Amino acid sequence: MVFFLFIGIVCLYFACTKKSSEDSNSELLSTLLTQGSPVQSACQRFILTESNCVTVADLSTNVCPGLISKLKAQIQPRELSTDSVAVLYFDCFSKINLTYNIAKACNQSSFASNSEYRRVQRTGTSSAETSWQEAMNQCGSLENSVPPVDSGLRETDTVLGSDPFQ
């Protein structure tokens, strides 16, 4: 009887023990990325790429509605400014952010905020920043640049009027 009581207590302990913060964060991230529309998920992935290098990161649930609106407002021609096209832009920007993060060798204390991260990307003069600036122009077809072949953006016949995240 005592043996079964002991086994029951041990099982309850493990069942009720708080998961590590890494497990909890992974679960939360997974839940967030699977909720909402495809454009919302793409924006969340974009914010996550910035968060890898930011001390106090923006919450995607707070900033994505505004970022989606800003992005879609810059897609030209206007009649092609759809959620599916916005997803392609967010994915292209996410990819170049990941490349930038590696080149910069950044970590979560490299930048104080998402706005500082973006400011340095756009105004910095290191090779990481100049490569990012060129890739940004390509993703957005800015300054007569052409999107990367694997982005899917060439087939959309769209361009960005300007950088939607400045």
PyRosetta script that sets phi, psi and omega in degrees:
from pyrosetta import init, pose_from_sequence

init()
pose = pose_from_sequence("MVFFLFIGIVCLYFACTKKSSEDSNSELLSTLLTQGSPVQSACQRFILTESNCVTVADLSTNVCPGLISKLKAQIQPRELSTDSVAVLYFDCFSKINLTYNIAKACNQSSFASNSEYRRVQRTGTSSAETSWQEAMNQCGSLENSVPPVDSGLRETDTVLGSDPFQ")
pose.set_psi(1, -47.8)
pose.set_omega(1, 178.9)
pose.set_phi(2, -61.9)
pose.set_psi(2, -38.6)
pose.set_omega(2, 178.9)
pose.set_phi(3, -59.3)
pose.set_psi(3, -47.0)
pose.set_omega(3, -179.2)
pose.set_phi(4, -66.4)
pose.set_psi(4, -35.9)
pose.set_omega(4, 176.3)
pose.set_phi(5, -64.6)
pose.set_psi(5, -44.1)
pose.set_omega(5, 178.1)
pose.set_phi(6, -60.6)
pose.set_psi(6, -46.0)
pose.set_omega(6, 178.8)
pose.set_phi(7, -61.3)
pose.set_psi(7, -41.5)
pose.set_omega(7, 178.7)
pose.set_phi(8, -62.1)
pose.set_psi(8, -42.7)
pose.set_omega(8, 179.2)
pose.set_phi(9, -65.3)
pose.set_psi(9, -44.2)
pose.set_omega(9, 179.1)
pose.set_phi(10, -61.3)
pose.set_psi(10, -44.5)
pose.set_omega(10, 179.4)
pose.set_phi(11, -62.6)
pose.set_psi(11, -43.5)
pose.set_omega(11, 178.0)
pose.set_phi(12, -63.5)
pose.set_psi(12, -39.6)
pose.set_omega(12, 179.2)
pose.set_phi(13, -58.4)
pose.set_psi(13, -49.3)
pose.set_omega(13, -178.6)
pose.set_phi(14, -69.7)
pose.set_psi(14, -32.9)
pose.set_omega(14, 179.4)
pose.set_phi(15, -70.8)
pose.set_psi(15, -31.8)
pose.set_omega(15, -175.8)
pose.set_phi(16, -99.4)
pose.set_psi(16, -6.8)
pose.set_omega(16, -179.0)
pose.set_phi(17, -67.9)
pose.set_psi(17, 137.6)
pose.set_omega(17, 178.9)
pose.set_phi(18, -65.3)
pose.set_psi(18, 137.8)
pose.set_omega(18, 176.8)
pose.set_phi(19, -70.8)
pose.set_psi(19, 160.3)
pose.set_omega(19, 177.1)
pose.set_phi(20, -63.8)
pose.set_psi(20, 157.1)
pose.set_omega(20, -178.6)
pose.set_phi(21, -63.9)
pose.set_psi(21, -30.2)
pose.set_omega(21, 177.9)
pose.set_phi(22, -64.8)
pose.set_psi(22, -44.5)
pose.set_omega(22, 177.4)
pose.set_phi(23, -62.7)
pose.set_psi(23, -43.1)
pose.set_omega(23, -179.7)
pose.set_phi(24, -64.6)
pose.set_psi(24, -42.9)
pose.set_omega(24, 179.0)
pose.set_phi(25, -64.3)
pose.set_psi(25, -40.6)
pose.set_omega(25, 178.6)
pose.set_phi(26, -64.0)
pose.set_psi(26, -41.5)
pose.set_omega(26, 178.1)
pose.set_phi(27, -63.7)
pose.set_psi(27, -44.5)
pose.set_omega(27, -179.7)
pose.set_phi(28, -62.4)
pose.set_psi(28, -45.3)
pose.set_omega(28, 178.8)
pose.set_phi(29, -60.9)
pose.set_psi(29, -45.5)
pose.set_omega(29, 179.0)
pose.set_phi(30, -60.4)
pose.set_psi(30, -43.2)
pose.set_omega(30, 179.2)
pose.set_phi(31, -63.4)
pose.set_psi(31, -45.3)
pose.set_omega(31, -178.8)
pose.set_phi(32, -62.8)
pose.set_psi(32, -41.2)
pose.set_omega(32, -175.9)
pose.set_phi(33, -74.6)
pose.set_psi(33, -16.0)
pose.set_omega(33, 179.6)
pose.set_phi(34, -98.9)
pose.set_psi(34, -2.9)
pose.set_omega(34, 179.8)
pose.set_phi(35, -98.2)
pose.set_psi(35, 154.6)
pose.set_omega(35, 173.3)
pose.set_phi(36, 84.7)
pose.set_psi(36, -174.8)
pose.set_omega(36, -177.4)
pose.set_phi(37, -76.4)
pose.set_psi(37, 165.5)
pose.set_omega(37, 176.8)
pose.set_phi(38, -58.9)
pose.set_psi(38, -37.6)
pose.set_omega(38, -179.6)
pose.set_phi(39, -70.0)
pose.set_psi(39, -34.9)
pose.set_omega(39, 176.3)
pose.set_phi(40, -65.1)
pose.set_psi(40, -43.1)
pose.set_omega(40, 178.1)
pose.set_phi(41, -64.1)
pose.set_psi(41, -40.2)
pose.set_omega(41, 178.9)
pose.set_phi(42, -64.2)
pose.set_psi(42, -40.9)
pose.set_omega(42, 177.4)
pose.set_phi(43, -64.3)
pose.set_psi(43, -41.6)
pose.set_omega(43, 178.4)
pose.set_phi(44, -61.6)
pose.set_psi(44, -39.8)
pose.set_omega(44, 176.8)
pose.set_phi(45, -63.6)
pose.set_psi(45, -40.1)
pose.set_omega(45, 178.3)
pose.set_phi(46, -61.2)
pose.set_psi(46, -48.6)
pose.set_omega(46, 178.8)
pose.set_phi(47, -62.0)
pose.set_psi(47, -37.9)
pose.set_omega(47, 179.2)
pose.set_phi(48, -62.1)
pose.set_psi(48, -37.6)
pose.set_omega(48, 178.7)
pose.set_phi(49, -63.9)
pose.set_psi(49, -36.3)
pose.set_omega(49, 176.8)
pose.set_phi(50, -71.2)
pose.set_psi(50, -38.5)
pose.set_omega(50, -176.7)
pose.set_phi(51, -61.4)
pose.set_psi(51, -23.4)
pose.set_omega(51, 178.2)
pose.set_phi(52, -60.4)
pose.set_psi(52, -21.5)
pose.set_omega(52, -174.2)
pose.set_phi(53, -121.1)
pose.set_psi(53, 10.0)
pose.set_omega(53, -171.0)
pose.set_phi(54, -118.5)
pose.set_psi(54, 134.7)
pose.set_omega(54, 179.5)
pose.set_phi(55, -66.2)
pose.set_psi(55, -53.3)
pose.set_omega(55, 179.0)
pose.set_phi(56, -118.3)
pose.set_psi(56, 96.6)
pose.set_omega(56, -173.7)
pose.set_phi(57, -83.0)
pose.set_psi(57, 149.7)
pose.set_omega(57, 173.4)
pose.set_phi(58, -64.0)
pose.set_psi(58, 146.1)
pose.set_omega(58, 172.5)
pose.set_phi(59, -83.4)
pose.set_psi(59, 123.0)
pose.set_omega(59, -176.1)
pose.set_phi(60, -59.2)
pose.set_psi(60, -33.1)
pose.set_omega(60, -180.0)
pose.set_phi(61, -65.3)
pose.set_psi(61, -26.7)
pose.set_omega(61, 178.8)
pose.set_phi(62, -85.1)
pose.set_psi(62, -38.1)
pose.set_omega(62, -171.4)
pose.set_phi(63, -98.7)
pose.set_psi(63, -22.7)
pose.set_omega(63, -175.1)
pose.set_phi(64, -62.1)
pose.set_psi(64, -41.5)
pose.set_omega(64, 178.4)
pose.set_phi(65, -55.4)
pose.set_psi(65, -42.4)
pose.set_omega(65, 178.1)
pose.set_phi(66, -69.3)
pose.set_psi(66, -41.3)
pose.set_omega(66, 179.1)
pose.set_phi(67, -64.7)
pose.set_psi(67, -39.9)
pose.set_omega(67, 178.3)
pose.set_phi(68, -62.4)
pose.set_psi(68, -44.5)
pose.set_omega(68, 179.0)
pose.set_phi(69, -62.6)
pose.set_psi(69, -44.4)
pose.set_omega(69, 179.8)
pose.set_phi(70, -62.8)
pose.set_psi(70, -43.9)
pose.set_omega(70, -180.0)
pose.set_phi(71, -62.9)
pose.set_psi(71, -50.4)
pose.set_omega(71, -177.6)
pose.set_phi(72, -63.6)
pose.set_psi(72, -29.4)
pose.set_omega(72, 178.0)
pose.set_phi(73, -69.4)
pose.set_psi(73, -23.2)
pose.set_omega(73, -179.0)
pose.set_phi(74, -93.2)
pose.set_psi(74, -11.4)
pose.set_omega(74, -179.2)
pose.set_phi(75, -74.6)
pose.set_psi(75, 124.9)
pose.set_omega(75, -180.0)
pose.set_phi(76, -124.0)
pose.set_psi(76, 142.4)
pose.set_omega(76, -2.0)
pose.set_phi(77, -70.5)
pose.set_psi(77, 152.6)
pose.set_omega(77, -174.7)
pose.set_phi(78, -54.5)
pose.set_psi(78, -37.9)
pose.set_omega(78, -176.6)
pose.set_phi(79, -67.0)
pose.set_psi(79, -14.3)
pose.set_omega(79, 177.6)
pose.set_phi(80, -101.1)
pose.set_psi(80, 7.6)
pose.set_omega(80, -179.4)
pose.set_phi(81, -82.0)
pose.set_psi(81, 78.6)
pose.set_omega(81, -177.1)
pose.set_phi(82, -109.2)
pose.set_psi(82, 167.6)
pose.set_omega(82, 176.2)
pose.set_phi(83, -60.1)
pose.set_psi(83, -40.7)
pose.set_omega(83, -177.1)
pose.set_phi(84, -65.9)
pose.set_psi(84, -35.6)
pose.set_omega(84, 176.5)
pose.set_phi(85, -71.1)
pose.set_psi(85, -39.8)
pose.set_omega(85, 178.0)
pose.set_phi(86, -61.0)
pose.set_psi(86, -37.8)
pose.set_omega(86, 177.8)
pose.set_phi(87, -59.4)
pose.set_psi(87, -43.4)
pose.set_omega(87, 179.7)
pose.set_phi(88, -61.9)
pose.set_psi(88, -41.0)
pose.set_omega(88, 177.5)
pose.set_phi(89, -65.0)
pose.set_psi(89, -48.1)
pose.set_omega(89, 178.6)
pose.set_phi(90, -58.0)
pose.set_psi(90, -41.9)
pose.set_omega(90, 179.9)
pose.set_phi(91, -64.7)
pose.set_psi(91, -39.2)
pose.set_omega(91, 177.8)
pose.set_phi(92, -64.3)
pose.set_psi(92, -44.4)
pose.set_omega(92, 179.1)
pose.set_phi(93, -65.8)
pose.set_psi(93, -36.5)
pose.set_omega(93, 178.0)
pose.set_phi(94, -63.1)
pose.set_psi(94, -42.9)
pose.set_omega(94, -179.2)
pose.set_phi(95, -62.9)
pose.set_psi(95, -43.8)
pose.set_omega(95, -179.4)
pose.set_phi(96, -71.9)
pose.set_psi(96, -29.5)
pose.set_omega(96, 174.8)
pose.set_phi(97, -64.9)
pose.set_psi(97, -41.5)
pose.set_omega(97, 179.0)
pose.set_phi(98, -62.7)
pose.set_psi(98, -41.4)
pose.set_omega(98, 177.2)
pose.set_phi(99, -63.0)
pose.set_psi(99, -42.7)
pose.set_omega(99, 177.4)
pose.set_phi(100, -61.1)
pose.set_psi(100, -45.6)
pose.set_omega(100, -178.7)
pose.set_phi(101, -58.6)
pose.set_psi(101, -40.3)
pose.set_omega(101, 179.1)
pose.set_phi(102, -68.5)
pose.set_psi(102, -45.7)
pose.set_omega(102, -179.3)
pose.set_phi(103, -63.7)
pose.set_psi(103, -35.6)
pose.set_omega(103, -178.9)
pose.set_phi(104, -81.5)
pose.set_psi(104, -16.2)
pose.set_omega(104, -175.5)
pose.set_phi(105, 52.0)
pose.set_psi(105, 46.3)
pose.set_omega(105, -175.9)
pose.set_phi(106, -84.7)
pose.set_psi(106, 164.3)
pose.set_omega(106, 174.8)
pose.set_phi(107, -141.0)
pose.set_psi(107, -175.1)
pose.set_omega(107, -173.1)
pose.set_phi(108, -71.2)
pose.set_psi(108, 3.0)
pose.set_omega(108, 174.2)
pose.set_phi(109, -117.6)
pose.set_psi(109, 12.7)
pose.set_omega(109, -178.6)
pose.set_phi(110, -73.5)
pose.set_psi(110, -35.1)
pose.set_omega(110, -179.4)
pose.set_phi(111, -132.7)
pose.set_psi(111, 145.4)
pose.set_omega(111, -178.1)
pose.set_phi(112, -73.1)
pose.set_psi(112, -32.4)
pose.set_omega(112, -174.3)
pose.set_phi(113, -151.8)
pose.set_psi(113, 168.1)
pose.set_omega(113, 176.1)
pose.set_phi(114, -62.8)
pose.set_psi(114, -37.2)
pose.set_omega(114, -179.3)
pose.set_phi(115, -66.7)
pose.set_psi(115, -36.5)
pose.set_omega(115, 176.3)
pose.set_phi(116, -67.5)
pose.set_psi(116, -41.6)
pose.set_omega(116, 176.9)
pose.set_phi(117, -54.5)
pose.set_psi(117, -50.1)
pose.set_omega(117, -179.4)
pose.set_phi(118, -66.1)
pose.set_psi(118, -39.5)
pose.set_omega(118, -179.5)
pose.set_phi(119, -61.9)
pose.set_psi(119, -45.0)
pose.set_omega(119, -179.1)
pose.set_phi(120, -65.9)
pose.set_psi(120, -40.6)
pose.set_omega(120, 177.5)
pose.set_phi(121, -56.2)
pose.set_psi(121, -41.2)
pose.set_omega(121, -172.8)
pose.set_phi(122, -85.1)
pose.set_psi(122, -24.3)
pose.set_omega(122, -175.1)
pose.set_phi(123, -115.4)
pose.set_psi(123, -12.8)
pose.set_omega(123, -177.6)
pose.set_phi(124, -67.3)
pose.set_psi(124, 160.2)
pose.set_omega(124, -177.0)
pose.set_phi(125, -120.6)
pose.set_psi(125, 4.2)
pose.set_omega(125, 177.9)
pose.set_phi(126, -71.0)
pose.set_psi(126, 169.1)
pose.set_omega(126, 179.7)
pose.set_phi(127, -63.4)
pose.set_psi(127, -33.0)
pose.set_omega(127, 177.8)
pose.set_phi(128, -62.7)
pose.set_psi(128, -43.8)
pose.set_omega(128, -179.4)
pose.set_phi(129, -70.9)
pose.set_psi(129, -42.7)
pose.set_omega(129, -179.0)
pose.set_phi(130, -66.5)
pose.set_psi(130, -35.5)
pose.set_omega(130, 175.4)
pose.set_phi(131, -66.0)
pose.set_psi(131, -41.6)
pose.set_omega(131, 178.6)
pose.set_phi(132, -63.2)
pose.set_psi(132, -43.4)
pose.set_omega(132, -179.0)
pose.set_phi(133, -60.9)
pose.set_psi(133, -42.1)
pose.set_omega(133, 177.4)
pose.set_phi(134, -64.4)
pose.set_psi(134, -43.8)
pose.set_omega(134, 179.2)
pose.set_phi(135, -65.8)
pose.set_psi(135, -36.5)
pose.set_omega(135, 176.9)
pose.set_phi(136, -62.7)
pose.set_psi(136, -44.5)
pose.set_omega(136, 177.4)
pose.set_phi(137, -60.5)
pose.set_psi(137, -38.1)
pose.set_omega(137, 178.7)
pose.set_phi(138, -67.2)
pose.set_psi(138, -48.0)
pose.set_omega(138, 179.7)
pose.set_phi(139, -57.2)
pose.set_psi(139, -42.5)
pose.set_omega(139, -176.0)
pose.set_phi(140, -91.5)
pose.set_psi(140, 2.2)
pose.set_omega(140, -174.2)
pose.set_phi(141, 53.7)
pose.set_psi(141, 38.0)
pose.set_omega(141, 179.2)
pose.set_phi(142, -87.6)
pose.set_psi(142, 150.9)
pose.set_omega(142, 178.7)
pose.set_phi(143, 52.4)
pose.set_psi(143, 43.5)
pose.set_omega(143, 177.3)
pose.set_phi(144, 61.1)
pose.set_psi(144, 25.1)
pose.set_omega(144, 176.9)
pose.set_phi(145, -84.0)
pose.set_psi(145, 162.7)
pose.set_omega(145, -178.6)
pose.set_phi(146, -116.1)
pose.set_psi(146, 133.7)
pose.set_omega(146, -179.0)
pose.set_phi(147, -62.1)
pose.set_psi(147, 154.9)
pose.set_omega(147, 176.1)
pose.set_phi(148, -59.3)
pose.set_psi(148, 146.6)
pose.set_omega(148, -177.7)
pose.set_phi(149, -58.3)
pose.set_psi(149, -42.1)
pose.set_omega(149, -174.9)
pose.set_phi(150, -80.6)
pose.set_psi(150, 3.4)
pose.set_omega(150, -177.0)
pose.set_phi(151, -83.2)
pose.set_psi(151, -21.2)
pose.set_omega(151, -174.9)
pose.set_phi(152, 80.5)
pose.set_psi(152, -4.0)
pose.set_omega(152, -176.1)
pose.set_phi(153, -77.3)
pose.set_psi(153, -27.2)
pose.set_omega(153, 179.6)
pose.set_phi(154, -60.0)
pose.set_psi(154, -38.2)
pose.set_omega(154, -176.8)
pose.set_phi(155, -73.7)
pose.set_psi(155, -12.1)
pose.set_omega(155, -177.6)
pose.set_phi(156, -83.4)
pose.set_psi(156, -16.2)
pose.set_omega(156, -176.0)
pose.set_phi(157, 56.0)
pose.set_psi(157, 39.1)
pose.set_omega(157, 178.0)
pose.set_phi(158, -120.8)
pose.set_psi(158, 161.8)
pose.set_omega(158, 172.0)
pose.set_phi(159, -139.4)
pose.set_psi(159, 165.6)
pose.set_omega(159, 172.2)
pose.set_phi(160, -98.6)
pose.set_psi(160, 138.7)
pose.set_omega(160, 177.1)
pose.set_phi(161, -64.7)
pose.set_psi(161, -37.4)
pose.set_omega(161, 177.3)
pose.set_phi(162, -164.8)
pose.set_psi(162, 176.6)
pose.set_omega(162, 178.7)
pose.set_phi(163, -63.8)
pose.set_psi(163, 115.3)
pose.set_omega(163, -175.9)
pose.set_phi(164, -77.1)
pose.set_psi(164, -7.4)
pose.set_omega(164, -173.6)
pose.set_phi(165, -111.8)
pose.set_psi(165, 14.1)
pose.set_omega(165, 178.5)
pose.set_phi(166, -84.5)
pose.dump_pdb("model.pdb")
